[in-house]
Amino acid sequence: MRFVSRTGPDHAQPGHEQAFRDLAERYRGELRLHCYRILGSLVDAEDVVQETLIATNRCLNALRDARRRPSEPVPPFTPPEPTRRVETTWLQPYPDTLLEQVADDAPGPEARYHAREAVELAFVTGLQLMPPRQAATLVLRDVLGYPAAEVADMLGTTEVAIKGTLQRARAAIERHRDGRPAPAPGSPEERELSRRFADAFTSGDVDAVVGLLTDDAWLAMPPAPHEYHGAAAIAAFFRASFGWRRPRRVRLVATRANTQPAFASYLAELGASTDRPVELIVLTLADDRIRAVTRFLDGDLPRHFGLWGPLKAAECL
């Protein structure tokens, strides 16, 4: 996105309000994606775009607002002790259908990351672990390709400060990202790996799920702060989770989030005629295995992916 509005309401000409709204609407997709990268939350990004077109500094203010931290959910079973607890509990997935609304404009010459890798879940998660100004600097410089002088002007600082901030942000994001290639989106390899995960997950086969993971895989569950690292820890959690849900019916509906394979998960209680959405699962792939399973524990998320109403049998895996 190469669009920054420096024109405030005081500069609008009489009768031009509709024209300004029409112009703003053209950039809604780009602005929403820009805000999502920094905030990591689809809902928060939507709210910010509603409020302002000069979005970066509004995102920084939102990041500092402790009220955006969701409350920790209480599981219906006793989970094993997690490997670690994380702070980025506000993280949410981003529907690929919304990416289609973003204009395919080339970034500026300063851009370092391709559009796809700059929206992958690992990249967005890495941004959430940085101080807000570092995240904003990395997005403006290395994703959108703005020159240092323009970024300094937008963030109210100097080019020298931007250079130092960018160096620290690049080092932080590279520590978080994985260098192993993933199957191409929509490729037979990606579809087969996703299908095998869906089969194992819906049948409650812990060994089959774990057999698809890399040795360094992890399981995360925003807004819960729990993370489980390694096969043994992940298996222990799934044994507890799958044990609780039996004999309830579980169904998965395939979708895509952050350019990655994903599933909306639905659960039916005993004797129930309808399935209720309970979570959105995103898979992070590496080589021919799954490196991360992120279960977003929010039953409202599937509607952001255009999944409404009762499930049809043909849509379920």
MARVO-794236 format. One record per residue (C-alpha): residue in three letters; x, y negated, z negated. Coordinates in pm, whole numbers, plus 32768, in hexadecimal, padded with zeros to 4 digits. Layout:
BEGIN
AlaXYZ ...
# end
This chain:
BEGIN
Met800080008000 Arg80967EB6806A Phe7F8C7DD37FD7 Val7FA77CE67EB2 Ser7EAA7BD27E88 Arg7F347A8E7DFA Thr7DEE79D97E3E Gly7D1379A57D0E Pro7BA379417CFE Asp7BFE77CE7CF2 His7C8A77E77E54 Ala7B5478877EEF Gln7A9877AB7FE1 Pro7920777A7FB8 Gly785F78848072 His798C796D8085 Glu792D7A4D7F60 Gln789D7B5E803F Ala79C97B508127 Phe7AB07B7A7FFB Arg79E57CA17F7E Asp79F47D4180D6 Leu7B6E7D1380DD Ala7B947D9D7F80 Glu7AC67ED17FD4 Arg7BBC7F2980EB Tyr7CCD7F4D7FE6 Arg7C047FFE7ED8 Gly7C9E81527F24 Glu7E0280CC7F21 Leu7DC9800B7DDF Arg7D2581327D32 Leu7E4B82157D8C His7F4781097D21 Cys7E9C80E67BCE Tyr7E7D825F7BA6 Arg7FF382937BD6 Ile803D81A47ABA Leu7F1D820279D3 Gly7F0283767A1B Ser7D88836779DE Leu7C8C835E7AFA Val7B7F82C37A1C Asp7C6981B2799C Ala7CDE81697AFF Glu7B76813A7B72 Asp7B36804C7A51 Val7C697F7A7A9F Val7C167F5E7C11 Gln7ABB7EE77BB4 Glu7B537DD17AE4 Thr7C677D457BC1 Leu7D1F7D587D0B Ile7E687CE87C6E Ala7E817E3F7BD8 Thr7FE17E8B7B5C Asn7FEA7DA57A2D Arg7E887E0B79D0 Cys7F007F7779D2 Leu80227F1E78ED Asn7F327E8077F7 Ala7E527FB47806 Leu7F79809B77C3 Arg7FC47FDE7683 Asp7E5D7FF9760C Ala7E4B8111750A Arg7CD28126753A Arg7D0381E37682 Arg7D90831375C8 Pro7C7C841B75C4 Ser7C2A84DE748C Glu7CBC863A7470 Pro7BBC874874C4 Val7B74885E73CD Pro7B9489B87470 Pro7A818AB97431 Phe7B8B8BB973D2 Thr7CD28BB67310 Pro7DEE8B787408 Pro7F548BE373C3 Glu804D8ADD7356 Pro80B68A12748A Thr821A89F57503 Arg8202887D74DE Arg810B876074C5 Val8105864875C4 Glu808684E375BD Thr800184BC7721 Thr7EAA854176CA Trp7DF9844477AB Leu7E7F84E978E8 Gln7D76854279EC Pro7D8285DB7B4C Tyr7D4E850F7C8A Pro7C64859B7D97 Asp7D0185D07EED Thr7BBE85547F88 Leu7C1083FB7EFD Leu7D69840B7F9C Glu7CBB841F80EC Gln7C3482C080AB Val7D92822E8094 Ala7E14819181D3 Asp7F3D82498268 Asp801881138271 Ala818F81398267 Pro822680C4811C Gly83287FB2810D Pro84937FF68169 Glu84F280157FF9 Ala841281487FC6 Arg84C382807F49 Tyr83AB837F7F14 His82B784088015 Ala814483CE7FE3 Arg80FF853A7F89 Glu820B85657E81 Ala81B084157DE8 Val805784967D87 Glu80B485F97D1C Leu805B86437BB4 Ala81C586687B44 Phe821985107BD0 Val80ED84687B2E Thr8134851979E5 Gly829B849C79F3 Leu821C83397A1C Gln8146835F78E3 Leu827B83BA7815 Met832B82737870 Pro8305811F77CF Pro81F380677892 Arg82DB7F6F793C Gln83C2808579B3 Ala829B813C7A4F Ala821D80037AFC Thr83777FB47B83 Leu83A881127C0E Val8255810F7CBC Leu827F7FB47D4F Arg83E37FED7DC7 Asp840381607E1B Val829D81BA7E7A Leu8212807C7F14 Gly83627FF57F88 Tyr834E7E8F7F0E Pro849A7DCF7F0A Ala85327D8E7DB5 Ala84ED7C187DC9 Glu83787C517DFD Val83677D517CE4 Ala84197C617BF9 Asp831C7B547C54 Met81F37C3F7C1C Leu82737CB67ACA Gly82F17B647A55 Thr845F7BC27A32 Thr85AD7BAA7AED Glu86437C777C06 Val87617CDE7B1F Ala86687D637A20 Ile85A97E1A7B31 Lys86E97EC67BA6 Gly87377F4D7A4B Thr85D07FB67A0A Leu85C0806B7B56 Gln8700812E7B11 Arg867581AB79C6 Ala852582017A63 Arg85C682C67B7F Ala869583907A8C Ala856283DB79B8 Ile848684497ADB Glu8591852D7B6C Arg85B985DE7A1F His8447862A7A20 Arg841B86967B8B Asp846987F07C13 Gly854988167D42 Arg84BD89637DB6 Pro83DE89507EEA Ala826E89A37EDA Pro81A48A4B7FED Ala8116895280E5 Pro7FB988D2808C Gly7EB289B48126 Ser7FB38AB58198 Pro7F6B8C2C8189 Glu806D8C4A8071 Glu7FC18B407F9F Arg7E678BD47FDC Glu7EDA8D337F80 Leu7F818CC37E3E Ser7E4F8BF77DDE Arg7D688D1B7E2A Arg7E338E097D53 Phe7E2A8D127C32 Ala7CB18CE67C55 Asp7C7A8E5F7C56 Ala7D538E927B21 Phe7CBD8D687A66 Thr7B508DBE7AA3 Ser7B878F2C7A47 Gly7C458ECF790A Asp7D7B8F937973 Val7E918EF878A2 Asp7FA68FD07934 Ala7F408F777A98 Val7F3D8E027A48 Val80938E1179A1 Gly811C8EDD7AC5 Leu80DF8DB47BAA Leu81A98CBF7AD6 Thr83118C4C7AEF Asp83F88C9779CB Asp83EB8B29795F Ala82748AFB798D Trp819E8A36789B Leu802E8A0A7849 Ala7F9D88B577F0 Met7E3788587790 Pro7DEE86E07788 Pro7D57864376BC Ala7DD5874B75C8 Pro7F4487037574 His7FA688757578 Glu80A388FD7671 Tyr81138A67768F His82638AAE7733 Gly82D88BFE77B8 Ala82238D417806 Ala82008DBA769E Ala81678C76761C Ile807C8C547746 Ala80108DC07729 Ala7FC48D9275B7 Phe7EE38C6A7600 Phe7E2B8D15771D Arg7DEF8E4A764A Ala7D428D707546 Ser7C848CA6764B Phe7C168DCC7722 Gly7BB98E9275ED Trp7ACE8D7D7577 Arg7A208D4E76C5 Arg79C78EC176F6 Pro78BE8F217757 Arg78608DC677D8 Arg78668D997952 Val797F8CC379E5 Arg797F8C3B7B46 Leu7A788B657C03 Val7A318A757D21 Ala7B5E8A237DF8 Thr7BBA88B57E2B Arg7CF887E57E40 Ala7D9486E87D53 Asn7ED786207D6E Thr7F1986D27EBD Gln7F20881C7DFC Pro7E3489497DEA Ala7D2D89227CDB Phe7BF089BE7C56 Ala7ABB89437BA3 Ser7A708A427A95 Tyr790D8A977A2D Leu78988B657904 Ala77488C0D78CC Glu76DA8C717771 Leu76378DC4773A Gly74DE8DCA77D3 Ala75068C717874 Ser74898C4479D8 Thr75728B217A2A Asp76E78AE57A09 Arg776A89AA7964 Pro78B0890279CD Val79B9891678BD Glu7B0688B37957 Leu7BD488627A8B Ile7D09893E7AC4 Val7E3088C57B94 Leu7F4B89AC7C02 Thr80AF89307C34 Leu81688A1E7D1C Ala82DC8A627D46 Asp835C8B517E50 Asp82658C757E4B Arg81FE8C4F7CDE Ile81388B677BFA Arg82118A7F7B2D Ala80FA89D37A68 Val7F8C8A037A1B Thr7EE288C379A9 Arg7D8688F5791D Phe7CD187A878FE Leu7BD287EE77EE Asp7AC187037864 Gly797B878A78EC Asp792F863A798D Leu7A5C86487A78 Pro79C2872C7B85 Arg78CA861D7BE6 His79EE853D7C45 Phe7A4B864F7D3A Gly78F3864D7DDC Leu7884878C7D29 Trp771D87537CBF Gly75F888307C5D Pro75E789AC7C40 Leu76EF8A827CE1 Lys76B58B407E21 Ala77438C9E7E34 Ala780A8C4E7F6E Glu78BD8B337EB8 Cys793D8C087D9B Leu7A7B8CD07D80 
# end
